[in-house]
Amino acid sequence: MRSHPINPAIEFEELNAAPSFPENEVNVLTKTAFSELPPELVANLQQAISNLDLEQMQIAIGQIREINQPLARAIATCIKNFQYEQLLNLIQDGSVKPDPP
């Protein structure tokens, strides 16, 4: 930890240049896990993350929790850690696309 340059009473952890997923979530956050979810649900999560809409993210996580609790927990942790880009990359790399209307 380092002290804040203006107020030494404030300490903060240094961030890595390239944040990674927590170790216990590596096996849960997979393209396969996302591909097993309903495409519309994944699209809703993707849209919520893209729009930085925390309320919609929570709704999507709640729906995912009903299907896959460990995945929902891992997604929630990533969102809490502001790892939006990593989640979007997993979703997009998994080629998860909603069915056309």
C-alpha positions in Angstrom: 0.0 0.0 0.0 1.0 3.6 -0.6 0.1 6.8 1.1 -1.9 9.4 -0.7 0.6 12.2 -1.8 -1.5 15.0 -0.2 -3.0 13.2 2.8 -0.6 10.5 4.2 -3.5 9.2 6.4 -5.1 7.9 3.2 -3.6 4.6 2.0 -4.4 2.9 -1.2 -3.3 -0.2 -3.1 -1.5 0.1 -6.3 -3.4 -1.2 -9.3 -1.8 -3.5 -11.8 -1.6 -2.2 -15.3 -3.6 -5.2 -16.6 -6.2 -6.3 -14.1 -7.1 -9.9 -14.2 -10.0 -12.0 -12.9 -9.7 -13.3 -9.4 -8.2 -16.8 -9.3 -11.4 -18.5 -8.0 -13.4 -17.1 -10.9 -11.1 -18.1 -13.8 -12.8 -21.4 -14.1 -16.3 -20.0 -13.9 -15.9 -17.1 -16.3 -15.7 -18.9 -19.6 -17.1 -18.4 -23.1 -18.8 -21.8 -22.6 -20.6 -20.6 -19.4 -21.9 -17.5 -21.3 -22.9 -19.6 -24.3 -25.1 -21.7 -22.0 -27.2 -18.7 -21.0 -30.2 -17.6 -22.9 -28.9 -15.3 -25.7 -31.3 -12.5 -24.8 -30.0 -12.5 -21.2 -26.4 -12.2 -22.3 -27.4 -9.4 -24.7 -29.1 -7.6 -21.8 -26.0 -7.9 -19.7 -23.8 -6.8 -22.5 -26.0 -3.7 -23.1 -26.1 -2.9 -19.4 -22.3 -3.1 -19.2 -21.8 -1.0 -22.4 -24.1 1.6 -21.0 -22.6 1.4 -17.5 -26.2 0.9 -16.2 -25.6 -0.6 -12.8 -29.3 -1.2 -12.2 -29.7 -3.2 -15.3 -26.5 -5.1 -14.6 -27.9 -6.1 -11.2 -31.2 -7.2 -12.8 -29.2 -9.3 -15.4 -27.0 -10.8 -12.6 -30.2 -11.7 -10.7 -31.5 -13.5 -13.7 -28.2 -15.3 -14.3 -28.2 -16.3 -10.6 -31.3 -18.3 -11.2 -29.5 -20.3 -13.9 -25.9 -20.4 -12.7 -25.1 -19.1 -9.2 -21.2 -19.3 -9.5 -21.3 -17.4 -12.8 -23.5 -14.7 -11.4 -21.2 -14.3 -8.4 -18.1 -14.1 -10.7 -19.8 -11.5 -12.9 -20.9 -9.5 -9.8 -17.3 -9.5 -8.5 -15.9 -8.3 -11.9 -18.5 -5.5 -12.0 -17.6 -4.6 -8.4 -14.0 -4.4 -9.5 -14.8 -2.3 -12.6 -13.7 -5.1 -14.9 -16.3 -4.2 -17.5 -14.0 -4.6 -20.5 -12.9 -8.1 -19.6 -16.5 -9.1 -19.3 -17.4 -7.6 -22.6 -14.5 -9.3 -24.2 -15.6 -12.7 -22.9 -19.2 -12.1 -24.0 -18.1 -10.9 -27.5 -15.5 -13.6 -27.9 -18.1 -16.2 -27.1 -20.0 -15.0 -30.2 -23.2 -14.8 -28.1 -25.7 -12.9 -30.1 -29.4 -12.6 -29.5 -31.9 -14.2 -31.9 -33.3 -11.7 -34.4 -36.7 -10.3 -33.4 
